């Protein structure tokens, strides 16, 4: 990672009191503070800003420092690095109209703030597929207190976003991801089977696809004219994709397919069946996994509020096979399915995400495209 190493050396040379091991610990702490959403490069860039090393190209812009932002501003502009970003969420306003919202956490040398994009601007930001570590300028926002009492930076119809630098996610271009991570890249011809398709409720949003490839499971986002094209191809189709790009969000990698991509339906069954992993072989990382096992424990469905302010449902099951046992959190519609499940039932789950908890134990969760079937 040349960019990471260069910034690491710049910080060390400009801050002789900081040792290399201490700086690496600071990078890991910054990643933990972002709940795993910052890459190594994104974390070191944010630290470089905070330690006044390698100031961004936009440092000459007369924008407001984030630490000086307070509630009640009507026209403010800030510049910072993207720390985390949510998907677009849709809701019903009191008057019956549909609204959209997307939240992005940004930081500069002085501090961090949550920026909230509304309606058409939320769609615009989502289409840019920004990743943590990218640098953005947010223009003509207004500020107010959020639900948690924290000042938020809101961007409505008068606002705009400028992308000053994109952080390129390189996860699929390396060999250090845990198997069976798919090996795809913008120059590769990607061959996939479309397992599950879901159209965004937004007219300008993508069609999401859970896909199997020759190297494992992936999630693809089909944009623009490709959103309708892939729906016409249908679930179960075998397709080849050229001129795609890869982004990362919330610890997962996504293949993006836009108007410049070439998507072709194939007749040859070149994608093998989805392999089922033993529970003991599951590993944390960007990969999605498929498992089959018996339900050993099951919790009731409960309703919670996410940090973005969205109400959702969650339920937990303990799944076991001959090799081991793992707890799986089922979210949203998947949580409701647990009401029809009982201890001893065998289920097959295609497309679950695995991580390590604070105790170093493996646990899994569904994503919205996960397939859950009772055997």
LUMLUM-163926 format. One record per residue (C-alpha): residue number from 1; residue in three letters; x, y, z. Coordinates in Angstrom, 3 decimals. Each point is the difference from the previous one (the first is absolute). Example, Ala and Ser with C-alpha at 12.3 -4.5 7.8 and 13.67 -1.06 7.14 Angstrom:
REM LUMLUM-163926
<1; "ALA"; <12.300; -4.500; 7.800>>
<2; "SER"; <1.370; 3.440; -0.660>>
REM end
This chain:
REM LUMLUM-163926
<1; "UNK"; <0.000; 0.000; 0.000>>
<2; "UNK"; <2.250; 2.822; -1.247>>
<3; "UNK"; <-2.423; 2.782; 0.989>>
<4; "UNK"; <-0.289; -1.381; 3.535>>
<5; "UNK"; <3.768; -0.432; 0.410>>
<6; "UNK"; <0.713; 3.483; -1.397>>
<7; "UNK"; <-2.404; 1.665; 2.421>>
<8; "UNK"; <1.304; -2.129; 2.870>>
<9; "UNK"; <3.557; 1.184; -0.667>>
<10; "UNK"; <-1.109; 3.630; -0.399>>
<11; "UNK"; <-1.771; -0.090; 3.354>>
<12; "UNK"; <2.997; -1.597; 1.720>>
<13; "UNK"; <2.459; 2.523; -1.474>>
<14; "UNK"; <-2.221; 2.918; 0.998>>
<15; "UNK"; <-0.735; -1.352; 3.485>>
<16; "UNK"; <3.237; -1.427; 1.450>>
<17; "UNK"; <-1.632; -0.616; 3.389>>
<18; "UNK"; <-2.332; -2.572; -1.538>>
<19; "UNK"; <1.447; -3.475; -0.543>>
<20; "UNK"; <-0.953; -2.284; -2.873>>
<21; "UNK"; <-1.755; -2.536; 2.240>>
<22; "UNK"; <-1.913; 2.787; 1.749>>
<23; "UNK"; <-1.103; 1.432; -3.340>>
<24; "UNK"; <-1.168; -3.394; -1.243>>
<25; "UNK"; <-1.989; -0.361; 3.227>>
<26; "UNK"; <-1.567; 3.412; -0.681>>
<27; "UNK"; <-1.002; -1.213; -3.475>>
<28; "UNK"; <-1.694; -3.089; 1.448>>
<29; "UNK"; <-1.776; 2.116; 2.627>>
<30; "UNK"; <-1.284; 2.371; -2.682>>
<31; "UNK"; <-1.335; -2.981; -1.969>>
<32; "UNK"; <-1.715; -1.340; 3.121>>
<33; "UNK"; <-1.594; 3.403; 0.645>>
<34; "UNK"; <-1.520; -0.178; -3.488>>
<35; "UNK"; <-1.380; -3.479; 0.815>>
<36; "UNK"; <2.189; -1.557; -2.669>>
<37; "UNK"; <-1.149; 2.304; -2.814>>
<38; "UNK"; <3.386; 1.697; -0.507>>
<39; "UNK"; <2.695; -1.827; -1.951>>
<40; "UNK"; <3.668; 0.256; 1.045>>
<41; "UNK"; <0.516; 2.770; -2.563>>
<42; "UNK"; <-3.127; 1.874; 1.063>>
<43; "UNK"; <1.068; -0.134; 3.657>>
<44; "UNK"; <3.564; 1.183; -0.698>>
<45; "UNK"; <-1.306; 2.877; -2.158>>
<46; "UNK"; <-2.280; 1.154; 2.802>>
<47; "UNK"; <2.860; -0.208; 2.504>>
<48; "UNK"; <2.241; 1.923; -2.406>>
<49; "UNK"; <-2.555; 2.806; -0.075>>
<50; "UNK"; <-0.349; 0.046; 3.776>>
<51; "UNK"; <3.780; 0.057; 0.445>>
<52; "UNK"; <0.378; 2.763; -2.622>>
<53; "UNK"; <1.920; -2.189; -2.410>>
<54; "UNK"; <-0.472; 0.179; -3.791>>
<55; "UNK"; <-2.883; 2.502; 0.053>>
<56; "UNK"; <-2.637; -0.679; -2.682>>
<57; "UNK"; <0.030; 1.817; -3.279>>
<58; "UNK"; <-3.113; 1.862; 1.088>>
<59; "UNK"; <1.685; 1.597; 3.020>>
<60; "UNK"; <-0.163; 3.373; -1.723>>
<61; "UNK"; <-3.798; -0.160; -0.058>>
<62; "UNK"; <-1.521; 2.386; 2.535>>
<63; "UNK"; <-2.317; -2.562; 1.479>>
<64; "UNK"; <-1.159; -0.316; 3.571>>
<65; "UNK"; <1.945; -2.295; 2.297>>
<66; "UNK"; <-2.192; -2.828; 1.207>>
<67; "UNK"; <0.793; 0.764; 3.644>>
<68; "UNK"; <-1.487; 3.493; -0.446>>
<69; "UNK"; <-3.309; -1.243; -1.436>>
<70; "UNK"; <-2.914; 0.641; 2.359>>
<71; "UNK"; <-3.783; -0.333; -0.204>>
<72; "UNK"; <-1.973; 2.737; -1.748>>
<73; "UNK"; <2.210; 0.707; -3.034>>
<74; "UNK"; <-1.917; 0.613; -3.238>>
<75; "UNK"; <2.785; -0.026; -2.625>>
<76; "UNK"; <3.225; -1.780; 0.875>>
<77; "UNK"; <2.659; -1.894; -1.981>>
<78; "UNK"; <2.416; -2.602; 1.351>>
<79; "UNK"; <2.703; -2.265; -1.442>>
<80; "UNK"; <1.068; -3.354; 1.410>>
<81; "UNK"; <0.744; -3.682; -0.463>>
<82; "UNK"; <-2.786; -2.550; -0.193>>
<83; "UNK"; <0.061; -2.236; 3.083>>
<84; "UNK"; <-3.186; -1.985; -0.599>>
<85; "UNK"; <-3.045; 0.165; -2.244>>
<86; "UNK"; <-3.440; -1.639; 0.112>>
<87; "UNK"; <-2.310; -1.179; -2.748>>
<88; "UNK"; <-3.023; 2.086; -1.025>>
<89; "UNK"; <-2.975; -0.536; 2.317>>
<90; "UNK"; <-3.534; 0.859; -1.056>>
<91; "UNK"; <-2.796; 1.182; 2.317>>
<92; "UNK"; <-3.465; 1.530; -0.027>>
<93; "UNK"; <-0.370; 3.628; 1.046>>
<94; "UNK"; <-2.937; 1.158; 2.098>>
<95; "UNK"; <-1.693; 1.409; -3.117>>
<96; "UNK"; <0.183; -3.369; -1.750>>
<97; "UNK"; <2.888; 0.843; -2.360>>
<98; "UNK"; <3.018; -2.282; -0.294>>
<99; "UNK"; <3.352; 1.195; 1.308>>
<100; "UNK"; <3.539; -1.323; -0.314>>
<101; "UNK"; <2.986; 0.403; 2.287>>
<102; "UNK"; <3.668; -1.037; -0.038>>
<103; "UNK"; <2.486; 0.597; 2.826>>
<104; "UNK"; <3.731; 0.542; -0.375>>
<105; "UNK"; <2.552; 0.465; 2.778>>
<106; "UNK"; <2.807; 2.390; -0.987>>
<107; "UNK"; <3.065; 1.285; 1.841>>
<108; "UNK"; <2.692; 2.648; -0.310>>
<109; "UNK"; <2.997; 1.047; 2.114>>
<110; "UNK"; <-2.277; 1.446; 2.681>>
<111; "UNK"; <-2.689; -2.645; 0.413>>
<112; "UNK"; <-2.824; -2.076; -1.485>>
<113; "UNK"; <-3.671; 0.550; -0.824>>
<114; "UNK"; <-2.941; -1.907; -1.449>>
<115; "UNK"; <-1.276; 1.458; -3.272>>
<116; "UNK"; <-3.557; -0.782; -1.059>>
<117; "UNK"; <-0.965; 0.052; -3.705>>
<118; "UNK"; <-3.675; 0.303; -0.923>>
<119; "UNK"; <-2.124; -1.179; -2.933>>
<120; "UNK"; <1.561; 0.433; -3.482>>
<121; "UNK"; <3.406; 0.887; 1.481>>
<122; "UNK"; <-0.066; -3.270; 1.958>>
<123; "UNK"; <-0.436; -1.868; -3.295>>
<124; "UNK"; <2.811; 2.030; -1.573>>
<125; "UNK"; <2.430; -0.883; 2.780>>
<126; "UNK"; <-0.969; -3.683; -0.116>>
<127; "UNK"; <0.698; -0.129; -3.740>>
<128; "UNK"; <3.526; 1.297; 0.590>>
<129; "UNK"; <0.777; -3.175; 2.019>>
<130; "UNK"; <2.480; 1.809; 2.246>>
<131; "UNK"; <2.216; -2.005; 2.334>>
<132; "UNK"; <1.586; 0.919; 3.367>>
<133; "UNK"; <3.113; 2.113; -0.509>>
<134; "UNK"; <-1.473; 2.009; -2.882>>
<135; "UNK"; <0.166; 3.782; 0.387>>
<136; "UNK"; <-3.140; 2.067; -0.513>>
<137; "UNK"; <-1.108; 3.624; 0.224>>
<138; "UNK"; <-3.562; 0.556; 1.235>>
<139; "UNK"; <-1.433; 3.359; -1.053>>
<140; "UNK"; <-2.951; 2.083; 1.243>>
<141; "UNK"; <-1.108; -2.233; 2.844>>
<142; "UNK"; <-1.984; 0.899; 3.104>>
<143; "UNK"; <0.517; -1.302; 3.526>>
<144; "UNK"; <-2.211; -1.175; 2.825>>
<145; "UNK"; <0.015; -2.396; 2.937>>
<146; "UNK"; <-0.670; -3.658; -0.824>>
<147; "UNK"; <-1.894; -2.546; 2.059>>
<148; "UNK"; <3.038; -0.815; 2.123>>
<149; "UNK"; <0.594; 3.688; 0.777>>
<150; "UNK"; <2.978; 0.185; -2.385>>
<151; "UNK"; <0.272; 2.805; -2.539>>
<152; "UNK"; <-0.664; -1.268; -3.531>>
<153; "UNK"; <0.815; 1.520; -3.395>>
<154; "UNK"; <-3.064; -0.224; -2.280>>
<155; "UNK"; <-0.009; 0.337; -3.798>>
<156; "UNK"; <-3.268; 0.641; -1.814>>
<157; "UNK"; <-1.102; 1.451; -3.331>>
<158; "UNK"; <2.384; 2.999; 0.205>>
<159; "UNK"; <3.043; -2.096; 0.882>>
<160; "UNK"; <2.645; -1.672; -2.124>>
<161; "UNK"; <2.882; -2.445; 0.352>>
<162; "UNK"; <3.407; 0.194; -1.690>>
<163; "UNK"; <2.173; -3.122; -0.138>>
<164; "UNK"; <3.589; 1.172; 0.435>>
<165; "UNK"; <1.656; -3.415; 0.111>>
<166; "UNK"; <-1.243; -3.569; -0.202>>
<167; "UNK"; <1.445; -2.764; 2.142>>
<168; "UNK"; <0.290; -3.059; -2.201>>
<169; "UNK"; <-0.821; -3.305; 1.687>>
<170; "UNK"; <2.520; -2.606; -1.066>>
<171; "UNK"; <-1.240; -3.015; 1.949>>
<172; "UNK"; <-0.737; -2.202; -3.006>>
<173; "UNK"; <3.339; 0.804; -1.620>>
<174; "UNK"; <1.993; -1.612; 2.808>>
<175; "UNK"; <0.562; -3.536; 1.150>>
<176; "UNK"; <-0.273; 0.659; 3.734>>
<177; "UNK"; <-3.779; -0.261; 0.288>>
<178; "UNK"; <-1.314; -3.158; 1.669>>
<179; "UNK"; <-1.252; -2.690; -2.344>>
<180; "UNK"; <-2.423; -0.267; -1.664>>
<181; "UNK"; <0.104; 3.699; -0.853>>
<182; "UNK"; <-0.802; 0.585; -3.688>>
<183; "UNK"; <2.879; 1.153; -2.167>>
<184; "UNK"; <-1.485; 2.754; -2.103>>
<185; "UNK"; <1.291; 3.308; -1.284>>
<186; "UNK"; <-0.887; 2.628; -2.547>>
<187; "UNK"; <2.149; -1.621; -2.702>>
<188; "UNK"; <-1.294; -3.514; 0.606>>
<189; "UNK"; <-2.874; -1.762; -1.721>>
<190; "UNK"; <-2.306; -0.892; 2.874>>
<191; "UNK"; <-2.212; -3.073; -0.386>>
<192; "UNK"; <-2.909; -0.366; 2.413>>
<193; "UNK"; <-3.337; -1.694; 0.576>>
<194; "UNK"; <-2.762; 2.363; 1.162>>
<195; "UNK"; <-1.390; -1.659; 3.129>>
<196; "UNK"; <-2.258; 2.742; 1.354>>
<197; "UNK"; <-1.031; 3.393; -1.420>>
<198; "UNK"; <-1.536; 2.948; 1.829>>
<199; "UNK"; <-0.878; 3.342; -1.583>>
<200; "UNK"; <0.528; 3.127; 2.045>>
<201; "UNK"; <-3.192; 1.849; 0.934>>
<202; "UNK"; <1.603; 3.145; -1.405>>
<203; "UNK"; <-0.397; 0.547; -3.751>>
<204; "UNK"; <3.662; 1.019; -0.235>>
<205; "UNK"; <1.241; -2.712; 2.335>>
<206; "UNK"; <1.725; -3.216; -1.075>>
<207; "UNK"; <-1.219; -3.539; -0.341>>
<208; "UNK"; <1.812; -2.101; 2.589>>
<209; "UNK"; <1.104; -3.543; -0.790>>
<210; "UNK"; <1.330; -2.857; 2.094>>
<211; "UNK"; <2.276; -1.910; -2.381>>
<212; "UNK"; <2.095; -3.135; -0.015>>
<213; "UNK"; <3.298; 0.107; -1.838>>
<214; "UNK"; <2.700; -2.567; -0.649>>
<215; "UNK"; <1.740; 1.230; 3.159>>
<216; "UNK"; <-2.914; 0.598; 2.382>>
<217; "UNK"; <-2.986; 2.207; 0.786>>
<218; "UNK"; <-0.132; 3.725; -0.796>>
<219; "UNK"; <-2.523; 2.844; 0.062>>
<220; "UNK"; <-0.357; 2.048; -3.194>>
<221; "UNK"; <-1.746; 3.346; -0.520>>
<222; "UNK"; <-1.368; 0.639; -3.497>>
<223; "UNK"; <-0.426; 3.728; -0.770>>
<224; "UNK"; <-1.653; 2.132; -2.687>>
<225; "UNK"; <-1.301; -2.031; -2.976>>
<226; "UNK"; <1.587; -3.139; 1.444>>
<227; "UNK"; <-2.461; 0.094; 2.926>>
<228; "UNK"; <-2.885; -0.963; -2.279>>
<229; "UNK"; <2.121; -2.168; -2.299>>
<230; "UNK"; <0.987; -2.368; 2.805>>
<231; "UNK"; <-3.615; -0.325; 1.141>>
<232; "UNK"; <-0.936; -1.084; -3.515>>
<233; "UNK"; <2.800; -2.588; 0.042>>
<234; "UNK"; <-1.552; -1.425; 3.160>>
<235; "UNK"; <1.098; -2.032; 3.003>>
<236; "UNK"; <1.915; -3.146; -0.870>>
<237; "UNK"; <1.575; 1.501; -3.126>>
<238; "UNK"; <3.691; -0.422; -0.738>>
<239; "UNK"; <1.652; 3.234; -1.137>>
<240; "UNK"; <3.393; 1.504; -0.768>>
<241; "UNK"; <0.824; 3.552; 1.101>>
<242; "UNK"; <2.708; 2.313; -1.340>>
<243; "UNK"; <1.050; 3.528; 1.065>>
<244; "UNK"; <-1.258; -0.152; 3.565>>
<245; "UNK"; <1.534; 1.607; 3.080>>
<246; "UNK"; <0.302; -1.095; 3.617>>
<247; "UNK"; <-0.831; 1.952; 3.166>>
<248; "UNK"; <-0.093; -0.852; 3.694>>
<249; "UNK"; <-2.614; 0.891; 2.611>>
<250; "UNK"; <-0.744; -1.349; 3.458>>
<251; "UNK"; <2.698; -2.635; -0.310>>
<252; "UNK"; <-1.259; -1.461; -3.280>>
<253; "UNK"; <1.183; 0.449; -3.567>>
<254; "UNK"; <-2.481; 0.801; -2.776>>
<255; "UNK"; <0.283; -0.409; -3.755>>
<256; "UNK"; <-1.516; 3.043; -1.757>>
<257; "UNK"; <-1.344; -0.312; -3.547>>
<258; "UNK"; <-0.835; 3.269; -1.789>>
<259; "UNK"; <-1.034; 1.234; -3.424>>
<260; "UNK"; <3.511; -0.505; -1.425>>
<261; "UNK"; <0.096; -3.640; 1.046>>
<262; "UNK"; <-0.753; -2.907; -2.325>>
<263; "UNK"; <-2.365; -2.658; 1.373>>
<264; "UNK"; <-0.571; -3.111; -2.120>>
<265; "UNK"; <-2.163; -3.030; 0.709>>
<266; "UNK"; <1.795; -3.305; -0.427>>
<267; "UNK"; <-1.378; -3.453; -0.725>>
<268; "UNK"; <2.959; -2.007; 1.331>>
<269; "UNK"; <-0.312; -1.038; 3.633>>
<270; "UNK"; <3.485; 1.152; 1.013>>
<271; "UNK"; <-0.818; 0.882; 3.623>>
<272; "UNK"; <0.102; -2.974; 2.388>>
<273; "UNK"; <-2.549; -0.674; 2.698>>
<274; "UNK"; <0.237; 2.135; 3.133>>
<275; "UNK"; <2.357; -1.779; 2.433>>
<276; "UNK"; <-1.229; -0.400; 3.574>>
<277; "UNK"; <2.686; 0.720; 2.590>>
<278; "UNK"; <0.453; -1.831; 3.280>>
<279; "UNK"; <-0.722; 2.349; 2.904>>
<280; "UNK"; <3.495; -0.580; 1.400>>
<281; "UNK"; <1.550; 1.262; -3.277>>
<282; "UNK"; <-1.794; 3.387; 0.004>>
<283; "UNK"; <2.335; 3.010; 0.190>>
<284; "UNK"; <-0.568; 3.710; 0.444>>
<285; "UNK"; <0.543; 2.320; -2.947>>
<286; "UNK"; <-1.604; 1.435; -3.136>>
<287; "UNK"; <-1.187; -3.427; -1.190>>
<288; "UNK"; <-3.576; -1.255; 0.092>>
<289; "UNK"; <-0.571; -3.612; 1.064>>
<290; "UNK"; <-2.587; -2.756; -0.339>>
<291; "UNK"; <-0.702; -2.455; 2.814>>
<292; "UNK"; <-2.484; -2.678; 0.985>>
<293; "UNK"; <-0.728; -1.099; 3.532>>
<294; "UNK"; <-2.506; -0.676; 2.760>>
<295; "UNK"; <-1.442; 2.693; 2.231>>
<296; "UNK"; <1.294; -0.570; 3.546>>
<297; "UNK"; <-1.387; 3.192; 1.525>>
<298; "UNK"; <-2.389; 2.715; -1.126>>
<299; "UNK"; <-0.933; 3.412; 1.443>>
<300; "UNK"; <-3.205; 1.974; -0.377>>
<301; "UNK"; <-0.204; 2.806; -2.554>>
<302; "UNK"; <0.707; 3.408; 1.511>>
<303; "UNK"; <-0.159; 3.520; -1.419>>
<304; "UNK"; <2.993; 2.336; 0.248>>
<305; "UNK"; <1.061; 3.396; -1.342>>
<306; "UNK"; <3.177; 0.218; -2.092>>
<307; "UNK"; <2.553; 2.802; 0.309>>
<308; "UNK"; <-1.540; 1.519; -3.155>>
<309; "UNK"; <-3.322; 0.286; 1.866>>
<310; "UNK"; <-1.716; -2.816; -1.938>>
<311; "UNK"; <-2.274; -2.448; 1.822>>
<312; "UNK"; <0.721; -3.632; -0.830>>
<313; "UNK"; <-0.461; -3.529; 1.327>>
<314; "UNK"; <2.585; -2.586; 1.002>>
<315; "UNK"; <0.001; -3.583; 1.260>>
<316; "UNK"; <2.860; -2.366; 0.828>>
<317; "UNK"; <0.393; -3.709; -0.640>>
<318; "UNK"; <2.834; -2.347; 0.938>>
<319; "UNK"; <0.779; -2.209; -2.991>>
<320; "UNK"; <2.025; -3.207; 0.317>>
<321; "UNK"; <1.315; -2.778; -2.218>>
<322; "UNK"; <2.416; -2.877; 0.597>>
<323; "UNK"; <2.970; 2.399; 0.006>>
<324; "UNK"; <-1.129; 2.773; 2.340>>
<325; "UNK"; <-2.511; 2.619; 1.029>>
<326; "UNK"; <-0.516; 3.714; -0.774>>
<327; "UNK"; <-2.486; 2.710; 0.946>>
<328; "UNK"; <-1.755; 1.658; -2.944>>
<329; "UNK"; <-1.841; 3.330; 0.250>>
<330; "UNK"; <-2.965; 0.232; -2.359>>
<331; "UNK"; <-1.104; 3.509; -0.970>>
<332; "UNK"; <-3.133; 1.614; -1.418>>
<333; "UNK"; <-2.088; -2.448; -2.072>>
<334; "UNK"; <2.308; -2.876; 0.948>>
<335; "UNK"; <-0.756; 0.603; 3.691>>
<336; "UNK"; <-3.711; -0.516; -0.652>>
<337; "UNK"; <0.733; -3.387; -1.592>>
<338; "UNK"; <1.309; -1.308; 3.323>>
<339; "UNK"; <-3.568; 0.041; 1.339>>
<340; "UNK"; <-0.691; -3.050; -2.202>>
<341; "UNK"; <3.204; -1.776; 1.084>>
<342; "UNK"; <0.506; -2.173; 3.058>>
<343; "UNK"; <2.917; -1.645; 1.765>>
<344; "UNK"; <1.126; -3.079; -1.930>>
<345; "UNK"; <-0.973; 1.342; -3.422>>
<346; "UNK"; <2.655; -0.211; -2.725>>
<347; "UNK"; <0.538; 3.173; -2.022>>
<348; "UNK"; <2.178; 0.992; -2.946>>
<349; "UNK"; <1.329; 3.564; -0.102>>
<350; "UNK"; <1.610; 1.389; -3.161>>
<351; "UNK"; <1.859; 3.309; 0.318>>
<352; "UNK"; <0.794; 0.672; 3.657>>
<353; "UNK"; <2.703; 2.299; 1.319>>
<354; "UNK"; <2.475; -1.184; 2.662>>
<355; "UNK"; <1.904; 2.155; 2.477>>
<356; "UNK"; <1.777; -0.296; 3.338>>
<357; "UNK"; <-1.601; 1.505; 3.106>>
<358; "UNK"; <1.861; 1.765; 2.805>>
<359; "UNK"; <0.806; -3.361; 1.606>>
<360; "UNK"; <1.617; -1.281; -3.194>>
<361; "UNK"; <-2.880; -2.387; -0.663>>
<362; "UNK"; <-1.453; -0.464; -3.478>>
<363; "UNK"; <-3.570; 1.088; -0.585>>
<364; "UNK"; <-2.054; 0.485; -3.152>>
<365; "UNK"; <-2.828; 2.160; -1.274>>
<366; "UNK"; <-2.309; 0.164; -2.972>>
<367; "UNK"; <0.194; 2.702; -2.660>>
<368; "UNK"; <-3.168; 1.127; -1.726>>
<369; "UNK"; <0.621; -2.345; -2.954>>
<370; "UNK"; <0.647; -3.092; 2.130>>
<371; "UNK"; <-1.988; -3.067; -1.027>>
<372; "UNK"; <-1.461; -1.909; 2.963>>
<373; "UNK"; <-1.652; -3.355; -0.652>>
<374; "UNK"; <-1.368; -2.652; 2.339>>
<375; "UNK"; <1.180; -3.466; -1.051>>
REM end
